Amino acid sequence: MSRSFGRRPLVAPEAAAPQVPPVTATAVAAPNAATTNTAAAQAPIQRLRAQVMERVDPVVAADLPAATLRVQLEALVHEIADRERIELSAREQARIAEELADDMLGYGPLEPLLQDDSISDIMVNGPNRVFIEVRGKVVQTNVRFRSSAQLSAIAQKMAATVGRRVDESSPLVDCRLADGSRVNVVFPPLAIDGACISIRKFAKRKVDLRAMADGGSMSPSVARVLEIAARCRLNVVISGGTGSGKTTMMNAMSRLIDETERIVTIEDAAELQLQQPHVVRLETRPMNLEGRGEITQRDLIKNALRMRPDRIIVGEVRGAEAFDMLQAMNTGHDGSYCTVHANTTRDAIIRIENMVMMGQSSLPSRAIRTQIASAVDIIVQVARMRDGGRRVLQVSEVCGLEGEVVTMNEVFTFEYQGEDATGRIRGRWVTGGIRPGFYDRLDYFGLGEAWMAALREA
């Protein structure tokens, strides 16, 4: 092929190869086609791919613009297919060139899914089963990998982008893509049917509380209350199940933090999208091959206290770091946020208590509950419902401790009312209109009456 990049050609020189009898490949589909082809039908395509890859200089290919690389690969595919007498239509040749370019520059068959903004989750269960979530519904796609080896190579490429590794000796990894999408990989031998990849995609559209209210995730009154909570520096725990929208809610609330405040974020895989100028983003680090060098969330929270933060935001509290998070909330870092996995706001209290005991087993339960009651102001419960929509189910105030029980006040509760003709769940957010125990803080910021007005308007 005559095209080149700079002084170095994309294609390495090659001696003329002997002509071979023609092979018809009309029945051969791309790896992401729905039909299953025999090994004999796939053989010429595999041979074609191998010869193309042998001819391409990977260093030059990496420097080429994606569009230019695709054009040159398509010409090379045409050249080799013509020489090897492999009968392919122009569309099939273009598709093979596209797949080769995705393998070189992106993540192979997953690349089209990653570029589709309507997809929120991608779940790979081995080389032949790929599922996606679109508008809250999980469906199976016809995306296929050529082999388990290709899937493994893509998983390792994802981990390597942030300096992490995944292989048989280290088969579990959390990482992120360049656009911020969160990735979890389970590698064989733990994953029996081939590598499993779970991708929570980075939302390019910035969502705020008002947009969530317009979309039906909450009422305008709930949005107003959460907006006031953010502005008045209340300590907030966001609770919910996997994929319920906890990070989205945290991102929306964080947009209301004043730009003058210094914020330290702590995550296993960085995915928060804070817009303020004074943000320090910290990320955990796994241990190295020698079993050393691990930096946990607990280490980062302790260090964050020495960094003069105004607020500390922990992406997800899942272990003994819960104790350090409570300490931070109790030592002048008002307006701190974290998320936990729990089914209700009451369960969130119990889960935080259990997590604290993981690292502080000698601490009495009453002392832990006292810490929780004094540190946490409100808990927001979010959930993904059966219609695929994500909604706020509860907003609960943590009032204090009575005897051995943490007392709570339901600020808002979602009341189910059925579903409409399209299957979308209908409901309303009800409130008791009770004046909160932290009303003095609201009044200090001049928003006490606004809070009560939001409750009256519900």
N, C-alpha and C positions, 0 to 999 in steps of 0.2 A: 504494500500500500504506500502511496507516495506522500500522504500527509505526514507531518512531523511536528514536534513541539520543540521550538528553539533549534538547536543543532542536533538534538538527539531524536531519532525516529521512535514513534510509539512501538513499531513492530520490528523485531529483531530479524536480520537477514536469514534466509532459509534456502537450503538446496531444493532443487525441483524434485517433487515426489512422483513416483510412478502412478499412472492412471489406474483406477480400479473400476470394476463394473458398477453401473448405476444402482443406487439403493433408493427405493421409494419410501418417503417419510411422511406421507400425508396423514397417516393414522397416529403420528406421534404428537402428543400434546405437551404444553409447557408444564413445569412441575406444579403449577398452581391450577391446573385443569381438573375438572371433576372426574373425568374418566381415568381408569387405571389401565396402563398399557403393559404389554409383555416386555420382558427383558430384551428379547430380540428386536422389538420395535424401538426400544430406547437406545440400543447400542450405537447406531450411527450418530445420534444426537450427542451422546456422551463422548464419542470420539471427536466430533466436531468441537465441542466445548474444550476438550483437552488440548486440541491443536491450536485453538485460538489463544488459550492461556499460555501455551508454550511460546507463542510468537510475540506476546505483549511484554513490554518492559514495564514492570510494576512501578518503578520510581517515576518514570515519565507519566504513566497513567494517573498517578496520584496528584500530579501537578496540573493536569489538564482540566479545564472547565467541564462540568458534567455533560452539557449538551454536546461539546466537541468530542468528548470521549465516546458518547453513544453513536455519533455519526461515524467515527473511525472504526469502532467495533462492528457496526453494521456492514461497513464495506469489507472488513476482514472476514466476517461470517460469510458474506456473499462469495468472496474469493475462494475460501476453503471449501465451501459447500459445492461450488462449481467444479473445483479441481477434483474433489473426492466423489463427484457424481451423486451427491445427496440431494434429492429433489425436495425443495422447501419453497413455499410461497414467500412473497415479499413480506407479508404480515408475520409469518413465522420467523423469518430471519430478523425482523425488527424486534420481535418479542425476545428472541434469544439474546440479541445484543443488549436489550434493556435489562434482562436478568443478569447478564455478565457485569454490566455497569453497576447494578445494585449490589452485586457481590463485592466488587472492588471498592466502591465509594460509600456504600451504605450497609444495610443489614439484610440483603438478599430478598427473599419473598415477603419479608415483613415491611419492606420499605414503602409500598403503596399504602399499607394500613397506618404506618406512622405519619404519612402525609395527609391522611384523611381526618379533617378536624371534627367530623361528626362522631368519630370513634373515641370513647373515653378509656376503654380498657382492652388490652390484647392478652389473651391467655393461650400459651402454646403447651399442649400436652403431648409431647413427642413430635416426630417429623410429619405425621399424617393427620393430626387433629389440631386445628387452630380455631379458637373462639374469640369473638369480640363482643363488646357491650356498646350498643347504640341506643341513645335515649332511654337508658335504664334497663334495656332488654338484652339478654345474652343470646347470641345466635352463633351457629357454627358456620365457618366460611369454607370455601373450596381451596384455600391456600395450602400448598404442600411444599415440603422440603425435598430435595433430591435424595437425601440420605440422612441418617443420624449423624454422620460425620459433618455434613454441612451445618446442621442445627447446632452441633457442639462448637464448631468454629465461630458461628455467629454469637453464641452465648459468651465465649471467651473474648471475642472482640468487644462486646458491650462492657464486660468487666474491665478490660484493659484500658478503656478510654478514661477511667478515673483511677488508674494505677492499682486495680485490684485483680485478683486471679481466681479462676474457678477451674478445678480439675478433680480427678478422683481422690486426691489427698485433701482437697479443700472444696467439698462439693456444694457448699451453701454460700451465697454471696448476695448482698444488697448493694446496688450501685445506681447510677443515674446516667441518662444520656445527655448529650450536649445541650438539648433544649430544656433540660430540667426534669424530663419524665423519669418516674421512679421505676426501677427494675429489680425484680427478685429472680434468682436463678437457682434451681435445684438440679444438680448434675448427677449422672450415674456414678456409682451404683445405687445411690439413694433413690433416684428416679428410675424406675424399672424399665419403662417404655421409651427411654430417651430423655434428653434434657428437657426440663420444664421451665418456661420463661413466663413471668407475669409482669406486664408493663402497665403502670398507671400513667396515662399520658399527661403531659404538661398542657394546661389550659392556656391557650394563647389569648383568649378574651378575658380581660380583667373584670371580675364580678364583684359588685358591691352589694350591700344589704338591700338597697332599694330595688336593684335588678332581681335579687332573689325573691323579694316580695312580689314583684310584678310577675315572676315566673311561677308563683304559687307555693314556694317553699316555706313561706311564712306570711302573716298578715302585716299590713303597714304598721299596726300598733306594736307587734313583736319586733319588727325592724327598728322602730323608733326606740324601744326599750334597750335593744342590744347596742344601738348607736350611742345612747347615753351611757351605758355601761363601759363602753370603750373610751369615751371622752372623759369620764370621771375616774379612770384608772382603777376600776374594779378588777380583782383577780378572778379570772374566768377559766373553768374547766369545760372543755367540749368533749362530750361523750357520745359514743355510737359504735356501730358494728363496722366491719370491713366494707369499704366502698360506700359508706353512708353519707359522705360529704363533710367529714370533720376538717380536713385541710382546707377545703373550699370555704367553709364557715370561718376558719381562723384567718385566712387571707382577706376575706371580706371585712371582718372586724378590725384587722390590723391596718386597713386603709384609713381608719379614723384616728390613728395615733399621730400626735403632733410631730411636725418635721424637726423640731428642736431636740427631740428626745433621742438618747443613745439606746439602741436596741441590740441585744445579743441573741441570736437564734442558734439553737442546738438541735441537730437532727442526725439520724443514722445515714440517711441519703437526702441531701439538701433538695427540697422542693418548694419551700415557701417562697412567695413572690412579693416581698415587701417593697413598697415604692419609696419609702423614706430615704433621705440621703445618708443618714448616720446609722448604718446597719453593719454589724459584724456577724458574719455567717460562719459557724463552726460545724464540723462534721466529724463523726467518730471514725476511728481507724481500726481495722481488724489486725490480729496478730500476724507476724511474718512467718516464714517457713520454719524458723527456729522456735516458734511459739512465744515470741516476745514482741514488744512494741505496741500492744493493744491499747487504744485510748477509748474508754467507754463514755456514755452520756453522763455518768456520775462524775467522772474526771472533769469533763467539760463544764458541768454546772458549777463544780467547786471552783474551777479556774475563772468562770465568768463572773463570780462574785468579786474577783480582784480586778476586774476590767472597768469598774465604775459604770455599770449599766443603769439606765433608768427603768428598763423593762427587760425581762428574760422570757423568751418564748421557746418552749420545748416542743418539737414536732410531735413526739409520741412518748409518753411515759409508760414503760412496760416492766420496770423492775425496781431495784433498790434505790434508783435515782429519785423516786417519788419523795423520799425523805428530804433530800437536798432541795428539791423543788419547793416543798412546803417551807423549808427554812428560808429560802430566798423570798418567798411571798410574805413571810413573817418578819423580814429584816429590812424593810424599807423599799422593796422593789415592787411597789404597787403597780397594778396594771399588767401583771404577768399572765401569760396564757400557757396552757398545755392541753393535750388531748389524751384520752384514755379509751380503751375498749370496754364498753359496758352496755347493758340493755335498757337501763333506766337511770335516772339521776340518783336514786337511792342505791342502786347497784354500783354506781361510780364511786360513791363514798366507801362502800365495802371493799371495792377493788383497790382503791388508793390505800386503805388501811392494810390490806393483805400485802401490797407491794412494799410498803414501809417496813413491815415485819420481815420481809425477805432479807433486808440488810440490817435491821435493828431488832433482832429477835428478843433481846432482853428488855425492850421498851414496853411498858404496860399498855394494854389496849386503850385505857382511858386517856393516857398521855397522848397517844397517837390521835385519838378522836378530838382531843382538845386542840391539837395542832391543826387538824383539818378544819375544824369549826372556826378557828381564828384566822386561818390563811385564805380559805376559799370564800368568795362572795357569792358567785352564782355558778350554776352548772347548766349548760345548754345540751339537751339531748336531741340528736339528729338521727334520722333513719331513712333507709331506702325502702319504700313501700312496694306492695305487689304490683302496682301499675307502673313501676320504674321510676316514679318521682321521688325526689329527696326532700324531706320536710323536717321542720323543727317540731318535735313532739312535746317537749317540755322545756320550760325555763324555770328553774328552781333556785330560790334563795336559800343559802345555808345560814340558818339563824343562830345556832349556838348548840350548847350541850345541856341536856336535861337528864340527870342521872348518868346512865351509860349510853344514851341514845343521842345521836346528832339530829337536831330538829331542823325541819325544812319547811319552807313556804312556797306553794306553787304559784309562781307569778303568772305563767301561761301554761295551758294544757290543750293539746289538739284533741278535738272531739269529732269522732268519725260520724259522717252523716249519710254514707252510701256512696254510689258512683253514678256518673252521668252516662249518656248513651254511648260515648266512646270508650268506656271502661276506666276513665280517670276518676280517682277517689275524690270525693267531696267531703269537706269538713270545715270546722271553724275553730278559732283559738279563743278559749274562754279564760277569764281571770276572776279572782276573788276581789281584786281591787285593794288588797291590803297594803298599807304603808310599810315599806321595807325597813329592816333594822339598820341599814346603812344610809338612811335618809339624810343624816347630817352630812355625810360625804357628798351626796348629790347636791345638797343645799350649798355646800362649800364651793362647788363648781357652778352654782347658779342654775342647776338643772333639776332640782327637786320637784318643782311644780310641773315641769315638762314630763317627768316620769309618771306622776299621778294623772296628768292629762291623757297620756297614752293609754293608761289602764282604763280610764273612763270611756275612751273612744272605742275600746275593743268590742 
